[in-house]
C-alpha cells in the first residue's frame, strides 16, 4: 500500500473500464457513458470519484441494485420544468439524460430545470455542468446522498454532504467550474486515503462516537464534518429540498448508501438547471465580460509570491493536459482489485 502503479494511458483505461461495464449487461452506449465519466474524472485529478468506484458499481449492477437497462420516464413535464424517474439506473446514465433535457428546455425557454427521482450515485457533479458549458450555457447540478454529515453540535448525521456544481462558459481554454460538497471533504477522499495507506486531517471526519479521527477507515464508518459549520449544513439541506422533496423522491434518512446497502437501490435524487446566457446578451459581449472577470481574478496579488491565483476549473484543466500526456496513476491495491474483477467477468486483458 502507499505506492502507485506506472501511469496508465487514459485511452487504455477507458477501453478496459468500458468492457467491464459492458460485461455486466449494460448497453454499449451506457457502458461508454460510465467509462467516459469515470476516466474523465480521473483526468481532472478528482481521483476520489474516478475508477476507484468501479468495483462497487459493478457489484451493484450484477446484483440488480442498479438497473442495467433502466426505462427512464417523465413523471411531469411543464414548460421549462420536468421531473424524471430514473428507474434505479446508473447515476451517470440517468444524470446525462436529465441534463440533456434541461439543455433542450433552456434552448426553448432560456432556462430549463430537470429533477430526478429513483437514481443512484452520479459521480462528480461537474460532469453535467460542463455539458452545459460546452454548449455555451450555464449549468448547475446537485444531488442528495444518505445522511453522513453531523450538524454543528449534533451527535448523529442528519443530512448528506450533497454535492453542488456550477459551470459558466468563458469561450476560452476552460469554463469557470466550481464543484463542491458541503462536508469538509467528500467521502471518496477517505476511501482514497485508505487505499494509499494515509492518515487524514482531524477536521475531516469523526468516528462512530463522534470523536475526531485521523483514521480514514474509522472516518468512513463514522461521520463527515460540515464545511463552514452551520453554513455548509444549511446549504446541504437546501440541496436535499430540491433533489428529494421537490422531485417527489427520497430524502434525508429515506436514502440508502451504496456501501452500507450494496444490494439495494440508493433512491438518489438529482436536480439540474441549464441557463442560456445568449438569450440575454451576444456571445462576443459575454466572452469579453468573462475575459475581464478572469483577468481580474488572475491579477489579484498573493502574499506568497511563489503561488498563483487560480480560477475555479483551472487546476482541473491543467491536470487533464498533464495526465493525457503522462497517464493516470492508480494505487496498486486498486489495480489488483479491478484486474481480479475483470478476471471474474471473463475478461482476458489486464491493466
Secondary structure, 3 states (H helix, E strand, C coil): CCCECCCECHHHHHHHHHHHHHHCCCCHHHHHHHHHHHHHHHHCCCHHHCHHHHHHHHHHHHHCCCECCCCCEEEEEECCEEEEECCCECHHHHHHHHHHHHHHHHHHHCEEEEEEEEECCCCCCHHHHHHHHCCCCEEEEEECCCCCEECCCCCCEEECCCCEEEEECCCCCCCEEEEECCECCCHHHHHHHHHHCCCCCCCCEECCCCCECCCHHHHHHCEEEECCCHHHHHHHHHHHHHHHHCCCCCCHHHCCCCCCCCCCCCCEEEEEEEECHHHCCCHHHHHHHHHHHHHHHHCCCCCCCCCCCCCCCHHHHHHHHHHHHHCECCEHHHHHHHHHHHHHCCCCCCC
